[in-house]
Amino acid sequence: MKLIDSIVAQAAGIAALRRDLHAHPELCFAEVRTAEVVAQKLTEWGIPVHRGLGTTGVVGIVKNGTSKRAIGLRADMDALPMQEVNSFSHASQHAGKMHACGHDGHTAMLLAAAQHLATHRDFDGTVYLIFQPAEEGGGGAREMIRDGLFEQFPMDAVFGMHNWPGSELGKFAASPGPVMASSNEFKITIHGKGGHAALPHNAIDPVPVACQLVHAFQTIISRNKKPIDAGVISVTMIHAGVATNVIPDHCELQGTVRTFSLEVLDLIEQRMRQIVAHTCAAFDMTGEFEFARNYPPTINSAKEAEFARQVMASIVGEENVQVQEPTMGAEDFSFMLMAKPGCYSFIANGDGAHRDLGHGGGPCMLHNASYDFNDALIPLGATYWVRLAEAWLKAEA
């Protein structure tokens, strides 16, 4: 690996900062302490700071030379509403809050890059360091954009990166096209007529209709959608009834829909709405259908994905830059990629062997209560950010 010496030299200090962030997790739009730590560090290194976009977002501006070219590098800052089971010294000090997705590490990698960029400035143009709140369900990227991120800080392209557990340290993955799915939620309420469970003919039972809907939705995936298009419909909650001898008067279903394209999403929503209306009507009932679109699919632009791969290969070798297997997980960096060309890539987090004594019994996987970010990634991820910015600002427009 061709790591930047100055970043390696400062890695221990950045790792200590990362562990401090891990010990003090903050949920979406409440990243007050985290944003303060980020802003203080950037200011300490002579980087101008803009605060308040998306409530708690921080943008650092590193300029050099006269070029008008600009690149955006983004890291997310928020934690998850989870109880950490690790007991090592930097475990969460706040009950019910945990950095279980590595956003503390993402912030640390970008800070390490910021420190080097501020000191060396071996580029001609502007690097915007985007520290984003509320990725975990709050749509912080969308809110920063609404607050004028790309108007106040005009950039040619924007790049993001996420740690990926289970893959060997020293590997990256980046690919063009969809790499993460859209995230959407639905809620269906079936209205029947309650009655005695021993006298079902006097009632209109919504439970069998709910069962029909669960099965019918899967025909959208298998019979309405093109087989080569990806899509998932998962009913994850069914709520009905209060007693074993009472037919309930209503039943509620909730769940999620994931797709890699808006066209498939449109199809699924339309068919679900039709199936709910007609199935309920066939059983002499009514149904309410609510559908909320949370995050669009994350789709990398081809030019920027190939550019990112070339930079990664220059650091770790082509054999360690993998094809990015699309995942049905979602990411609000998708909003930024809808507004700007760019690439969202993965950096391997290892198998969990890096965790200190006192880690929980679970695997070191994302959103697991035993997770911890691998600090060995910090110099590698920071080197990638620096080399990406330098190469992008040097390249022909």
Backbone torsions as a table, in degrees:
resi	resn	phi	psi	omega
1	MET	NA	137.6	-179.8
2	LYS	-101.8	81.5	-178.5
3	LEU	-86.4	153.9	178.3
4	ILE	-80.2	124.5	-173.1
5	ASP	-56.8	-43.1	-176.4
6	SER	-66.5	-31.5	177.4
7	ILE	-71.4	-41.6	176.9
8	VAL	-60.2	-40.5	-178.5
9	ALA	-64.2	-31.5	-177.7
10	GLN	-97.1	1.5	-171.2
11	ALA	-62.2	-38.3	-178.1
12	ALA	-63.0	-40.9	178.8
13	GLY	-66.3	-39.5	178.3
14	ILE	-69.1	-35.9	177.5
15	ALA	-63.6	-38.7	176.9
16	ALA	-63.6	-39.2	177.1
17	LEU	-65.0	-41.3	178.5
18	ARG	-59.9	-42.7	-179.5
19	ARG	-68.2	-31.7	174.3
20	ASP	-64.6	-42.5	177.1
21	LEU	-63.7	-39.1	179.5
22	HIS	-62.8	-37.0	-178.5
23	ALA	-74.1	-17.0	-177.8
24	HIS	-127.0	63.9	-177.2
25	PRO	-70.4	146.7	178.3
26	GLU	-133.6	139.9	-176.3
27	LEU	-82.2	176.1	-171.8
28	CYS	-57.3	134.7	-178.7
29	PHE	64.6	9.8	176.8
30	ALA	-121.6	23.1	-175.9
31	GLU	-81.9	53.3	-174.3
32	VAL	-70.1	-52.0	-179.8
33	ARG	-65.3	-43.5	-179.5
34	THR	-59.6	-47.0	179.4
35	ALA	-61.8	-36.4	179.1
36	GLU	-66.1	-43.5	177.7
37	VAL	-60.4	-46.0	179.6
38	VAL	-61.0	-48.9	-177.5
39	ALA	-63.3	-39.6	179.4
40	GLN	-63.7	-43.0	179.8
41	LYS	-65.1	-45.5	179.7
42	LEU	-60.9	-43.6	179.1
43	THR	-63.5	-41.2	178.3
44	GLU	-58.1	-33.1	-178.7
45	TRP	-92.3	9.2	176.0
46	GLY	79.7	23.2	-179.7
47	ILE	-99.8	122.1	175.6
48	PRO	-60.4	143.5	-173.8
49	VAL	-126.9	137.7	171.0
50	HIS	-117.6	131.7	-176.3
51	ARG	-122.2	157.4	171.3
52	GLY	104.7	-12.0	176.8
53	LEU	-66.4	132.5	-177.4
54	GLY	63.1	32.2	179.2
55	THR	80.7	-63.4	-174.4
56	THR	-121.9	12.8	-178.9
57	GLY	-68.0	152.7	178.5
58	VAL	-129.7	134.2	175.4
59	VAL	-124.8	122.9	173.7
60	GLY	-100.4	144.4	-176.8
61	ILE	-121.2	115.8	177.8
62	VAL	-114.9	114.4	-177.9
63	LYS	-117.4	152.5	173.3
64	ASN	-159.2	142.4	177.3
65	GLY	75.2	-156.2	-173.1
66	THR	-120.5	-4.8	-177.9
67	SER	-64.3	145.3	176.6
68	LYS	-90.0	-3.4	178.7
69	ARG	-67.6	145.3	-178.0
70	ALA	-147.3	147.3	179.3
71	ILE	-130.4	145.4	176.2
72	GLY	-110.0	133.4	175.9
73	LEU	-119.0	125.5	-171.7
74	ARG	-117.8	136.9	171.6
75	ALA	-131.0	143.2	176.9
76	ASP	-94.9	154.4	-170.3
77	MET	-119.2	-15.9	-168.2
78	ASP	-84.8	160.4	178.6
79	ALA	-106.9	-176.3	-178.4
80	LEU	-110.4	152.2	175.9
81	PRO	-80.4	70.6	-178.3
82	MET	-131.1	154.4	175.5
83	GLN	-93.1	119.4	179.6
84	GLU	-74.5	139.1	177.7
85	VAL	-104.5	-5.2	174.8
86	ASN	-68.2	151.4	179.3
87	SER	-126.4	11.6	177.6
88	PHE	-67.5	172.5	-166.7
89	SER	-63.9	-26.3	-178.9
90	HIS	-102.6	19.0	176.9
91	ALA	-63.0	159.9	-177.3
92	SER	-56.1	134.1	175.6
93	GLN	-94.8	2.1	-177.1
94	HIS	-119.2	113.2	-178.3
95	ALA	-57.6	136.0	176.4
96	GLY	78.0	9.6	178.0
97	LYS	-134.5	138.0	-176.4
98	MET	-156.9	140.9	169.9
99	HIS	-82.9	80.7	-176.6
100	ALA	-98.9	7.2	179.9
101	CYS	-125.5	-0.4	174.5
102	GLY	85.1	16.4	179.4
103	HIS	-66.3	-25.7	173.2
104	ASP	-62.6	-39.3	177.5
105	GLY	-71.2	-37.2	176.8
106	HIS	-61.2	-44.3	177.7
107	THR	-61.8	-42.6	-178.7
108	ALA	-65.0	-42.0	179.7
109	MET	-62.1	-41.3	-179.8
110	LEU	-71.6	-34.2	175.3
111	LEU	-65.4	-39.9	177.8
112	ALA	-62.2	-40.3	176.6
113	ALA	-65.7	-40.5	-179.8
114	ALA	-60.5	-42.1	-179.8
115	GLN	-60.5	-44.1	179.4
116	HIS	-68.5	-45.3	-178.6
117	LEU	-60.3	-39.1	-179.4
118	ALA	-68.2	-32.7	-176.1
119	THR	-83.3	-36.6	-171.3
120	HIS	-104.8	-42.4	177.1
121	ARG	49.3	52.0	177.4
122	ASP	-88.9	56.1	-179.1
123	PHE	-156.6	164.9	178.0
124	ASP	-124.2	104.8	-177.2
125	GLY	145.2	-151.1	-176.3
126	THR	-131.9	135.0	173.0
127	VAL	-112.3	120.6	176.0
128	TYR	-98.4	121.9	-179.6
129	LEU	-98.0	108.0	-172.4
130	ILE	-102.6	110.6	176.1
131	PHE	-103.6	106.1	-167.4
132	GLN	-101.0	137.5	173.9
133	PRO	-86.2	167.7	159.3
134	ALA	56.3	47.3	172.5
135	GLU	-75.9	-33.2	-174.1
136	GLU	-78.5	69.9	173.2
137	GLY	96.7	-13.5	-177.0
138	GLY	-91.7	-12.8	-178.8
139	GLY	66.1	43.0	-178.1
140	GLY	-60.4	-33.4	177.5
141	ALA	-62.1	-45.0	177.9
142	ARG	-60.0	-41.3	-177.8
143	GLU	-69.8	-37.0	176.1
144	MET	-64.7	-39.0	177.9
145	ILE	-65.0	-43.4	178.6
146	ARG	-61.3	-32.0	179.5
147	ASP	-83.3	3.6	172.6
148	GLY	100.8	23.8	-177.7
149	LEU	-51.6	-52.2	-173.4
150	PHE	-82.5	-16.3	173.5
151	GLU	-80.4	-44.0	-179.5
152	GLN	-75.0	-28.8	-177.4
153	PHE	-129.9	74.0	-175.5
154	PRO	-64.8	124.5	-177.5
155	MET	-132.6	152.3	-178.2
156	ASP	-79.3	-30.7	-179.1
157	ALA	-157.0	161.3	-179.2
158	VAL	-135.9	140.5	-175.2
159	PHE	-129.4	143.8	176.3
160	GLY	-132.9	167.0	-177.7
161	MET	-154.2	143.4	178.5
162	HIS	-131.3	138.8	174.3
163	ASN	-68.0	148.7	-175.6
164	TRP	-132.7	100.6	-179.8
165	PRO	-65.2	155.2	176.3
166	GLY	92.6	-13.7	178.4
167	SER	-105.9	146.5	-172.2
168	GLU	-66.0	134.3	178.2
169	LEU	-53.4	137.2	-179.2
170	GLY	102.2	4.0	179.4
171	LYS	-114.9	148.8	173.7
172	PHE	-122.5	166.6	171.1
173	ALA	-145.3	132.7	176.1
174	ALA	-154.0	139.5	-178.7
175	SER	-151.4	154.7	174.8
176	PRO	-75.5	160.8	175.9
177	GLY	86.5	-166.2	-177.5
178	PRO	-69.9	129.8	179.1
179	VAL	-122.2	-18.6	173.3
180	MET	-141.0	155.0	-170.0
181	ALA	-89.8	166.9	168.9
182	SER	-73.3	153.3	178.8
183	SER	-121.0	124.2	-175.2
184	ASN	-143.2	151.9	-178.9
185	GLU	-126.6	147.3	175.1
186	PHE	-130.7	153.8	175.6
187	LYS	-139.1	127.4	-178.1
188	ILE	-124.1	130.4	175.2
189	THR	-118.9	119.7	179.5
190	ILE	-99.7	125.6	-178.9
191	HIS	-105.4	115.3	176.4
192	GLY	-115.7	-140.3	177.1
193	LYS	-142.6	119.5	-176.5
194	GLY	-71.8	163.1	178.8
195	GLY	-178.5	-173.2	-179.9
196	HIS	-74.1	134.0	-177.1
197	ALA	-66.0	-22.3	178.1
198	ALA	-83.3	-9.1	-178.8
199	LEU	-127.9	62.0	-173.4
200	PRO	-62.6	-22.8	-179.3
201	HIS	-68.9	-16.7	178.9
202	ASN	-91.4	-2.1	-178.1
203	ALA	-121.7	173.1	170.8
204	ILE	-125.0	102.7	-167.2
205	ASP	-82.9	117.9	-179.3
206	PRO	-80.0	-13.9	-174.8
207	VAL	-66.3	-47.3	177.4
208	PRO	-59.8	-31.5	177.7
209	VAL	-67.1	-41.0	176.8
210	ALA	-59.1	-41.9	178.3
211	CYS	-64.0	-39.8	177.3
212	GLN	-60.7	-42.3	-177.8
213	LEU	-64.8	-41.6	-179.6
214	VAL	-57.3	-44.4	179.8
215	HIS	-72.9	-40.0	-176.8
216	ALA	-64.3	-35.1	-179.2
217	PHE	-60.6	-32.9	-178.3
218	GLN	-70.5	-19.6	174.9
219	THR	-71.4	-21.5	173.7
220	ILE	-63.7	-43.1	-179.2
221	ILE	-69.3	-41.2	-173.0
222	SER	-91.7	-19.6	-172.9
223	ARG	-128.8	-20.7	-179.8
224	ASN	-100.8	-36.8	-178.6
225	LYS	-85.4	145.9	174.0
226	LYS	-59.9	136.2	-178.4
227	PRO	-58.1	-27.7	-178.2
228	ILE	-84.2	-7.6	177.0
229	ASP	-93.5	134.7	-178.3
230	ALA	-85.0	144.1	176.5
231	GLY	-168.1	145.8	178.9
232	VAL	-133.4	132.3	168.3
233	ILE	-121.2	118.2	179.2
234	SER	-123.9	115.8	169.9
235	VAL	-83.1	115.7	-172.5
236	THR	-111.2	-10.3	178.4
237	MET	-142.5	133.7	170.7
238	ILE	-132.2	120.8	-178.0
239	HIS	-122.8	124.5	177.5
240	ALA	-162.3	145.6	169.2
241	GLY	80.3	157.3	178.6
242	VAL	-133.1	-9.3	-178.0
243	ALA	-152.1	153.3	-176.5
244	THR	-71.3	-20.9	-177.3
245	ASN	-108.0	20.5	-179.4
246	VAL	-126.6	124.4	170.5
247	ILE	-77.3	123.3	-176.8
248	PRO	-72.3	157.6	178.6
249	ASP	-90.5	-8.3	174.8
250	HIS	-152.9	161.3	178.5
251	CYS	-141.4	140.0	-176.4
252	GLU	-119.8	133.6	175.6
253	LEU	-120.0	140.3	174.6
254	GLN	-137.6	158.1	178.6
255	GLY	177.7	-163.7	-174.9
256	THR	-131.1	152.8	173.5
257	VAL	-125.1	134.0	178.4
258	ARG	-128.6	135.7	176.9
259	THR	-145.8	163.3	175.5
260	PHE	-100.6	0.2	177.8
261	SER	-145.2	152.5	178.2
262	LEU	-71.7	-27.7	179.0
263	GLU	-65.0	-44.2	177.5
264	VAL	-67.3	-37.0	177.6
265	LEU	-62.4	-43.7	177.5
266	ASP	-58.4	-45.2	-180.0
267	LEU	-60.6	-47.9	-177.3
268	ILE	-63.0	-45.8	179.7
269	GLU	-60.9	-44.0	-179.4
270	GLN	-61.8	-46.6	-178.2
271	ARG	-68.3	-38.6	177.4
272	MET	-61.2	-42.7	179.8
273	ARG	-61.1	-44.0	179.9
274	GLN	-66.0	-43.8	-178.6
275	ILE	-62.9	-41.5	178.7
276	VAL	-62.2	-48.4	-176.9
277	ALA	-62.8	-48.0	-173.7
278	HIS	-77.3	-34.8	177.9
279	THR	-66.9	-44.5	177.7
280	CYS	-61.8	-42.7	-179.8
281	ALA	-63.3	-37.6	-179.6
282	ALA	-63.1	-25.3	179.5
283	PHE	-105.2	17.1	176.8
284	ASP	63.7	40.4	178.3
285	MET	-130.6	174.8	172.6
286	THR	-121.1	155.1	-179.9
287	GLY	-137.5	139.0	174.6
288	GLU	-102.7	133.8	-177.4
289	PHE	-124.5	119.5	177.1
290	GLU	-117.3	135.9	-177.7
291	PHE	-136.3	120.8	-177.7
292	ALA	-114.9	123.9	176.8
293	ARG	-92.6	114.7	-176.3
294	ASN	-91.8	-72.2	-179.2
295	TYR	-117.4	135.7	174.1
296	PRO	-74.2	170.7	176.6
297	PRO	-65.7	148.3	177.4
298	THR	-90.9	112.0	-172.7
299	ILE	-122.6	112.8	179.4
300	ASN	-76.7	137.7	174.2
301	SER	-78.0	145.2	-169.8
302	ALA	-62.6	-46.3	-176.5
303	LYS	-62.3	-45.9	-176.3
304	GLU	-71.0	-35.2	177.6
305	ALA	-64.9	-42.4	178.3
306	GLU	-66.7	-38.0	178.0
307	PHE	-62.2	-45.0	179.4
308	ALA	-61.3	-42.7	179.7
309	ARG	-60.4	-40.8	-179.8
310	GLN	-64.9	-41.2	177.6
311	VAL	-64.3	-44.3	178.2
312	MET	-59.0	-44.6	-178.6
313	ALA	-61.9	-33.5	179.1
314	SER	-68.3	-18.7	-178.6
315	ILE	-97.5	-45.7	-173.1
316	VAL	-116.8	-2.0	-177.9
317	GLY	91.3	146.4	-176.5
318	GLU	-59.0	-34.9	-177.4
319	GLU	-65.3	-16.9	-179.3
320	ASN	-104.2	9.6	174.0
321	VAL	-107.8	106.8	-170.5
322	GLN	-94.7	163.6	170.1
323	VAL	-70.9	136.0	-176.5
324	GLN	-83.7	106.7	178.8
325	GLU	-71.9	121.2	-179.1
326	PRO	-60.2	144.7	178.7
327	THR	-124.3	148.5	178.6
328	MET	-80.2	2.2	167.8
329	GLY	-67.1	163.7	-176.5
330	ALA	-122.3	161.9	-173.8
331	GLU	-154.5	128.6	-176.1
332	ASP	-79.5	0.4	167.9
333	PHE	-59.7	-17.4	176.9
334	SER	-55.4	-35.4	179.0
335	PHE	-63.6	-38.5	179.1
336	MET	-67.8	-37.9	-179.8
337	LEU	-73.6	-18.0	172.8
338	MET	-75.9	-23.1	-177.6
339	ALA	-99.3	-27.2	-175.6
340	LYS	-139.3	150.7	170.0
341	PRO	-66.6	153.3	-179.8
342	GLY	170.8	-170.9	-177.1
343	CYS	-147.7	134.9	174.6
344	TYR	-110.7	117.6	-171.9
345	SER	-119.3	170.1	178.0
346	PHE	-115.6	144.3	174.0
347	ILE	-125.1	129.2	-173.4
348	ALA	-63.9	136.0	-178.3
349	ASN	-104.6	1.5	-179.3
350	GLY	84.3	-172.2	-174.1
351	ASP	-101.6	4.0	179.7
352	GLY	101.4	-3.5	-178.3
353	ALA	-68.0	-12.7	-178.9
354	HIS	-76.5	-13.6	-171.3
355	ARG	-68.0	142.0	-179.6
356	ASP	-69.2	163.6	171.7
357	LEU	-55.7	135.5	-179.8
358	GLY	103.6	6.7	176.5
359	HIS	-75.9	159.6	-178.4
360	GLY	-70.5	173.7	-176.5
361	GLY	-79.8	-10.4	-177.1
362	GLY	-82.1	173.4	179.8
363	PRO	-74.3	159.8	178.6
364	CYS	-87.7	66.6	-179.0
365	MET	-114.0	157.2	-179.7
366	LEU	-58.7	139.9	178.4
367	HIS	64.6	22.9	174.7
368	ASN	-105.0	141.8	-175.1
369	ALA	-67.2	-9.7	178.0
370	SER	-102.5	4.5	-175.4
371	TYR	-68.4	150.5	165.3
372	ASP	-152.5	141.7	178.4
373	PHE	-67.4	146.4	179.9
374	ASN	-90.3	110.1	-177.0
375	ASP	-64.5	-17.8	177.2
376	ALA	-65.1	-16.8	178.1
377	LEU	-74.4	-22.8	-170.2
378	ILE	-56.9	-52.3	179.7
379	PRO	-66.2	-32.2	179.3
380	LEU	-70.9	-48.4	179.5
381	GLY	-63.6	-40.0	179.3
382	ALA	-67.3	-39.2	176.8
383	THR	-61.0	-42.4	177.4
384	TYR	-60.0	-45.8	-179.0
385	TRP	-60.4	-44.3	-178.2
386	VAL	-65.9	-49.2	-178.5
387	ARG	-65.4	-34.5	177.0
388	LEU	-63.8	-48.1	-179.4
389	ALA	-62.8	-45.1	-179.4
390	GLU	-61.8	-45.5	-177.5
391	ALA	-69.2	-40.1	-178.6
392	TRP	-65.4	-42.8	-178.9
393	LEU	-72.1	-19.7	178.3
394	LYS	-86.9	-24.5	-173.3
395	ALA	-70.8	160.2	175.9
396	GLU	-68.4	140.6	-179.6
397	ALA	-66.6	NA	NA
